[in-house]
Amino acid sequence: MGHLLNLLPGTFFLNKLSFYDSPKLLKHKPFSYPPKVSKFLKHHASPLHLQGHVESSFNQKIYICNGGELNGIPHIQTLREFPRAELFEKVVMVRFDSNILLKQKSYQTTPSVFNALFTIKYLFEAGAKVILVSDWNTNASERHTESVADILSAILQIQVVPTQGFSCNNIPKVKSLNKENIHLLENLSNFKEEVANCLEFARVLSSGVDIFVNDSFSNSHKVLASTVGVTRFCYACIAGFHFEERLCLLKNVAEASKKPYVAIIGGANLYDKAASLNFLASRCQALVFVGMMSFQVMDALGVSVPLYLVDHKSCNEALDIVRLARDSNTQILYPKDFLCRSKHNPRQLQLFPSHGISDGWVPVDLGPASLDEINSLLTNCKKVIWIGPVKFDESCQYTNGASKLAETLDQLSQSNCEITVVGTMICQLVRQRKSSFSFVSIVENASVVWEFLKGRKLPGVMAVDRAYPFEINWNDIYSDPAQPLVVDIGSGNGLFLLEMAKKRQGSNFLGLEINEKLVLRCLDSIHQSGLRNGYFVATNATSTFRSIVSTYPGKLVLVSIQCPNPDFNKPEHRWRMLQRSLIEAVVDLLAFDGKVFLQSDVETVAIRMKEQFLRYGKGKLDLMHGQSEWLGQNPFGVRSDWEKHVLERGAPMYRMMFSKSSEISEVSAAHDVIQKDG
């Protein structure tokens, strides 16, 4: 069953990302870049700071130390892959990263900012009506919406117009916006509903918006209305160029094909980062501790250190890391000496061995012996990640040890060593070395990386359309992939589809279910029964139906949606899965005379489904037999587990059947599927 599990989201990663076909801007609307951006473009012609084929060595799964999977990044739909023609005349809201674009000097030199600019320009040149949203520091007077619009206009060389009066009660008329300009909404920092991910605020924020583009990767670990909430209301949700580039970089951090791979770990708070350190210990050949966590690790190794430097609540976690490192043959390197400052005379400095720091002295920097040992270890490395600052004193921004490390990594980066630095302080230090620019990957926000390394799913990533593109080898799962296909969306425990597959061997059956545990059980049942015409995929069908079913070599003859879970707290969103994008995908892929079967035990849910299919069915769906009432009987002779439960308690089921109209009269394979066995 191993080949089946490889298709589950979270275990299946793209083996190759091609950037040869990166989007090119429309020629009829040329634009120019600021001088230094133009200079950057000359040397980095492809967007994403990636050229040609970018190899990803993910072998389906990324394991964490306890044998589980680091599956925080699913497949997502990206702007690079989204059909450009579908952007024309659409209202597109871009959540940009103000920490990147509003640093007036940074855009002149960094590839991250170039990609962020490229996202906005690409959408504008594709003929979309672009709306920008973000949050930014309001302490300075020049950060009012008008001033930010002026800054963005200068950077983009396109007029950015501030949109005034936005509030929870006032919705801008986005459809009437002039597409010759780019529009900027008010600072999201002014709204407490943003941080609370208020559903109503998200609805207002995305009112009139067709497509949402998330290009604010630094907020991926947060649940915000502008990154998570809005995805419920937009026709399509995709990742921008900057977001995609950062995502590729994050995946690469977890990959360990290049060896030796060394992690340099600074900062403090080992207790909260223990899961991340366990993962690194299972992937790297060495862990080098250079911050306050050093003392915790030294204590776990039995090295004598002053008790005030040890966080006693982290003792067990530190011991676990040491044990795992030993079991994985991962070397642990800790500082052998420290430059210390006298508590009584702050100007007095003295060098101490790490095991012999005298009372009255406080560590402030790494000693020369420590730096020499680290340099020696790094000499033959092929991959290095440096995360967390070399910092022992809050009053000191940079240390000599940090500068020396940056110098060492700068030299390594020019000798085919892959370097990633994480965290604001380290990134600022590395940027000061001009030669590092082209060879070191920089991630400003360390929180995103720590959360990812813990194995947690990033909300800002998960909210974007998942499992796209989704590739299935149909020959591996069906004995005859040319047979008519029946898809059950929200297949649950799979009993309906399994029974259908057993009784109707002339068709193939596919269940799409978001609950991975249920899918695993269904796949196990398929394996045990030996069925070769049934299969289940764990996925969010709302966003992946088109990419999955469009590759099927046979005809899609029937789609069923049965008893979706209602949300009684929000009647207008009683079934959020049934979005316009899903309905249009079903209609587009359904064969002529193909059928759509809908049923629910909640009448309001059934009515909503009926209305949605009629509204977004492109005029191609007809209610069979001109139904004015609900269907009285299940037309398949096979009932789902929930349907049986409802009928047993004497409650009604509300059913309907749509047929895709065709000018050609033909006997439908769907008719054979619907008929009961004689």
Helices and strands as residue ranges (DSSP letters): H 2-5, E 16-18, H 35-43, G 47-49, E 53-55, G 84-87, E 91-96, H 98-101, G 106-108, H 111-125, E 129-133, G 141-143, H 145-156, E 160-162, G 174-176, E 182-184, G 188-190, H 192-195, H 199-205, E 211-215, G 217-219, G 229-232, E 236-239, H 241-254, E 261-265, H 270-283, E 286-289, H 293-300, G 307-309, G 312-314, H 315-327, E 331-333, E 337-342, E 349-353, E 361-366, H 368-378, E 383-387, H 400-413, E 418-422, H 424-431, G 434-436, E 440-443, H 446-453, H 459-462, H 474-477, E 485-489, H 495-503, E 508-513, H 516-529, E 534-538, H 541-549, E 556-562, G 571-573, H 580-589, E 590-600, H 603-616, E 621-623, G 624-626, H 641-648, E 654-660, H 669-674
